[in-house]
Amino acid sequence: GTLLPTLLLGGAGLLVRANLRRGRADLRGASRVALFLLAVWTVGWILGARHSFVLTREVDRFFSALAFGLLNIGLTWLFYLALEPYVRRLSPDLLIGWARLLDGQLRDPRVGRDILIGIATGMLFALITTSSSVLVALFRGSVETLYPQVSSLTYFLGLRFPLASMIRVIPNALQTAMAIAFLYVLLLAIVRRPPIAWGIMV
């Protein structure tokens, strides 16, 4: 179970080393992504953690969560440095909106377009998932599974818990988007034609 992650980490490390030697690694972009994820993680922890008035217990909880957060952020930073140059070389169009967003151009039309496409795609997949669940429940006659269900009772304890859950989605969403982009570029490097690569992705 640890062989594949070890191979991925080793391969990413070798790619980062090669990119740094050739001067192709985007250290500035990777650092901005890491700092953004750290800020998101910090806000999510402040809002969603179960805090204690006992200082030693609170410090222990903070550093335990920080260790997990830094591991997650470090992996994202590593894979960004490893794969970003290949995305830039094989499909630079994917990085236009991303680069402008990192430069703080929040009102750029390309950034707005990419965000709207992302929202529409997310809504489409959510509708597909929900529709399939509804159809399966109706087909099996188990309509009771369609009743509203609460996944966590902590949502009733205050607004900060659902806000923390929403904020914690951001790192996962960012990492998933990066993984999809890198997978597309990998397919593009193999098939050499964007329509075929997108077809395989879909």
Secondary structure, DSSP 8 states (H G I E B T S, - for coil): --HHHHHHHHHHHHHHHHHHHHT---HHHHHHHHHHHHHHHHHHHHHHS---SSHHHHHHHHHHHHHHHHHHHHHHHHHHHHHHHHHHHH-GGGGHHHHHHHTT-TT-HHHHHHHHHHHHHHHHHHHHHHHHHHHHHHHHT-GGGGS---S-GGGGG-THHHHHHHHHHHHHHHHHHHHHHHHHHHHHHHH--HHHHHHHH-
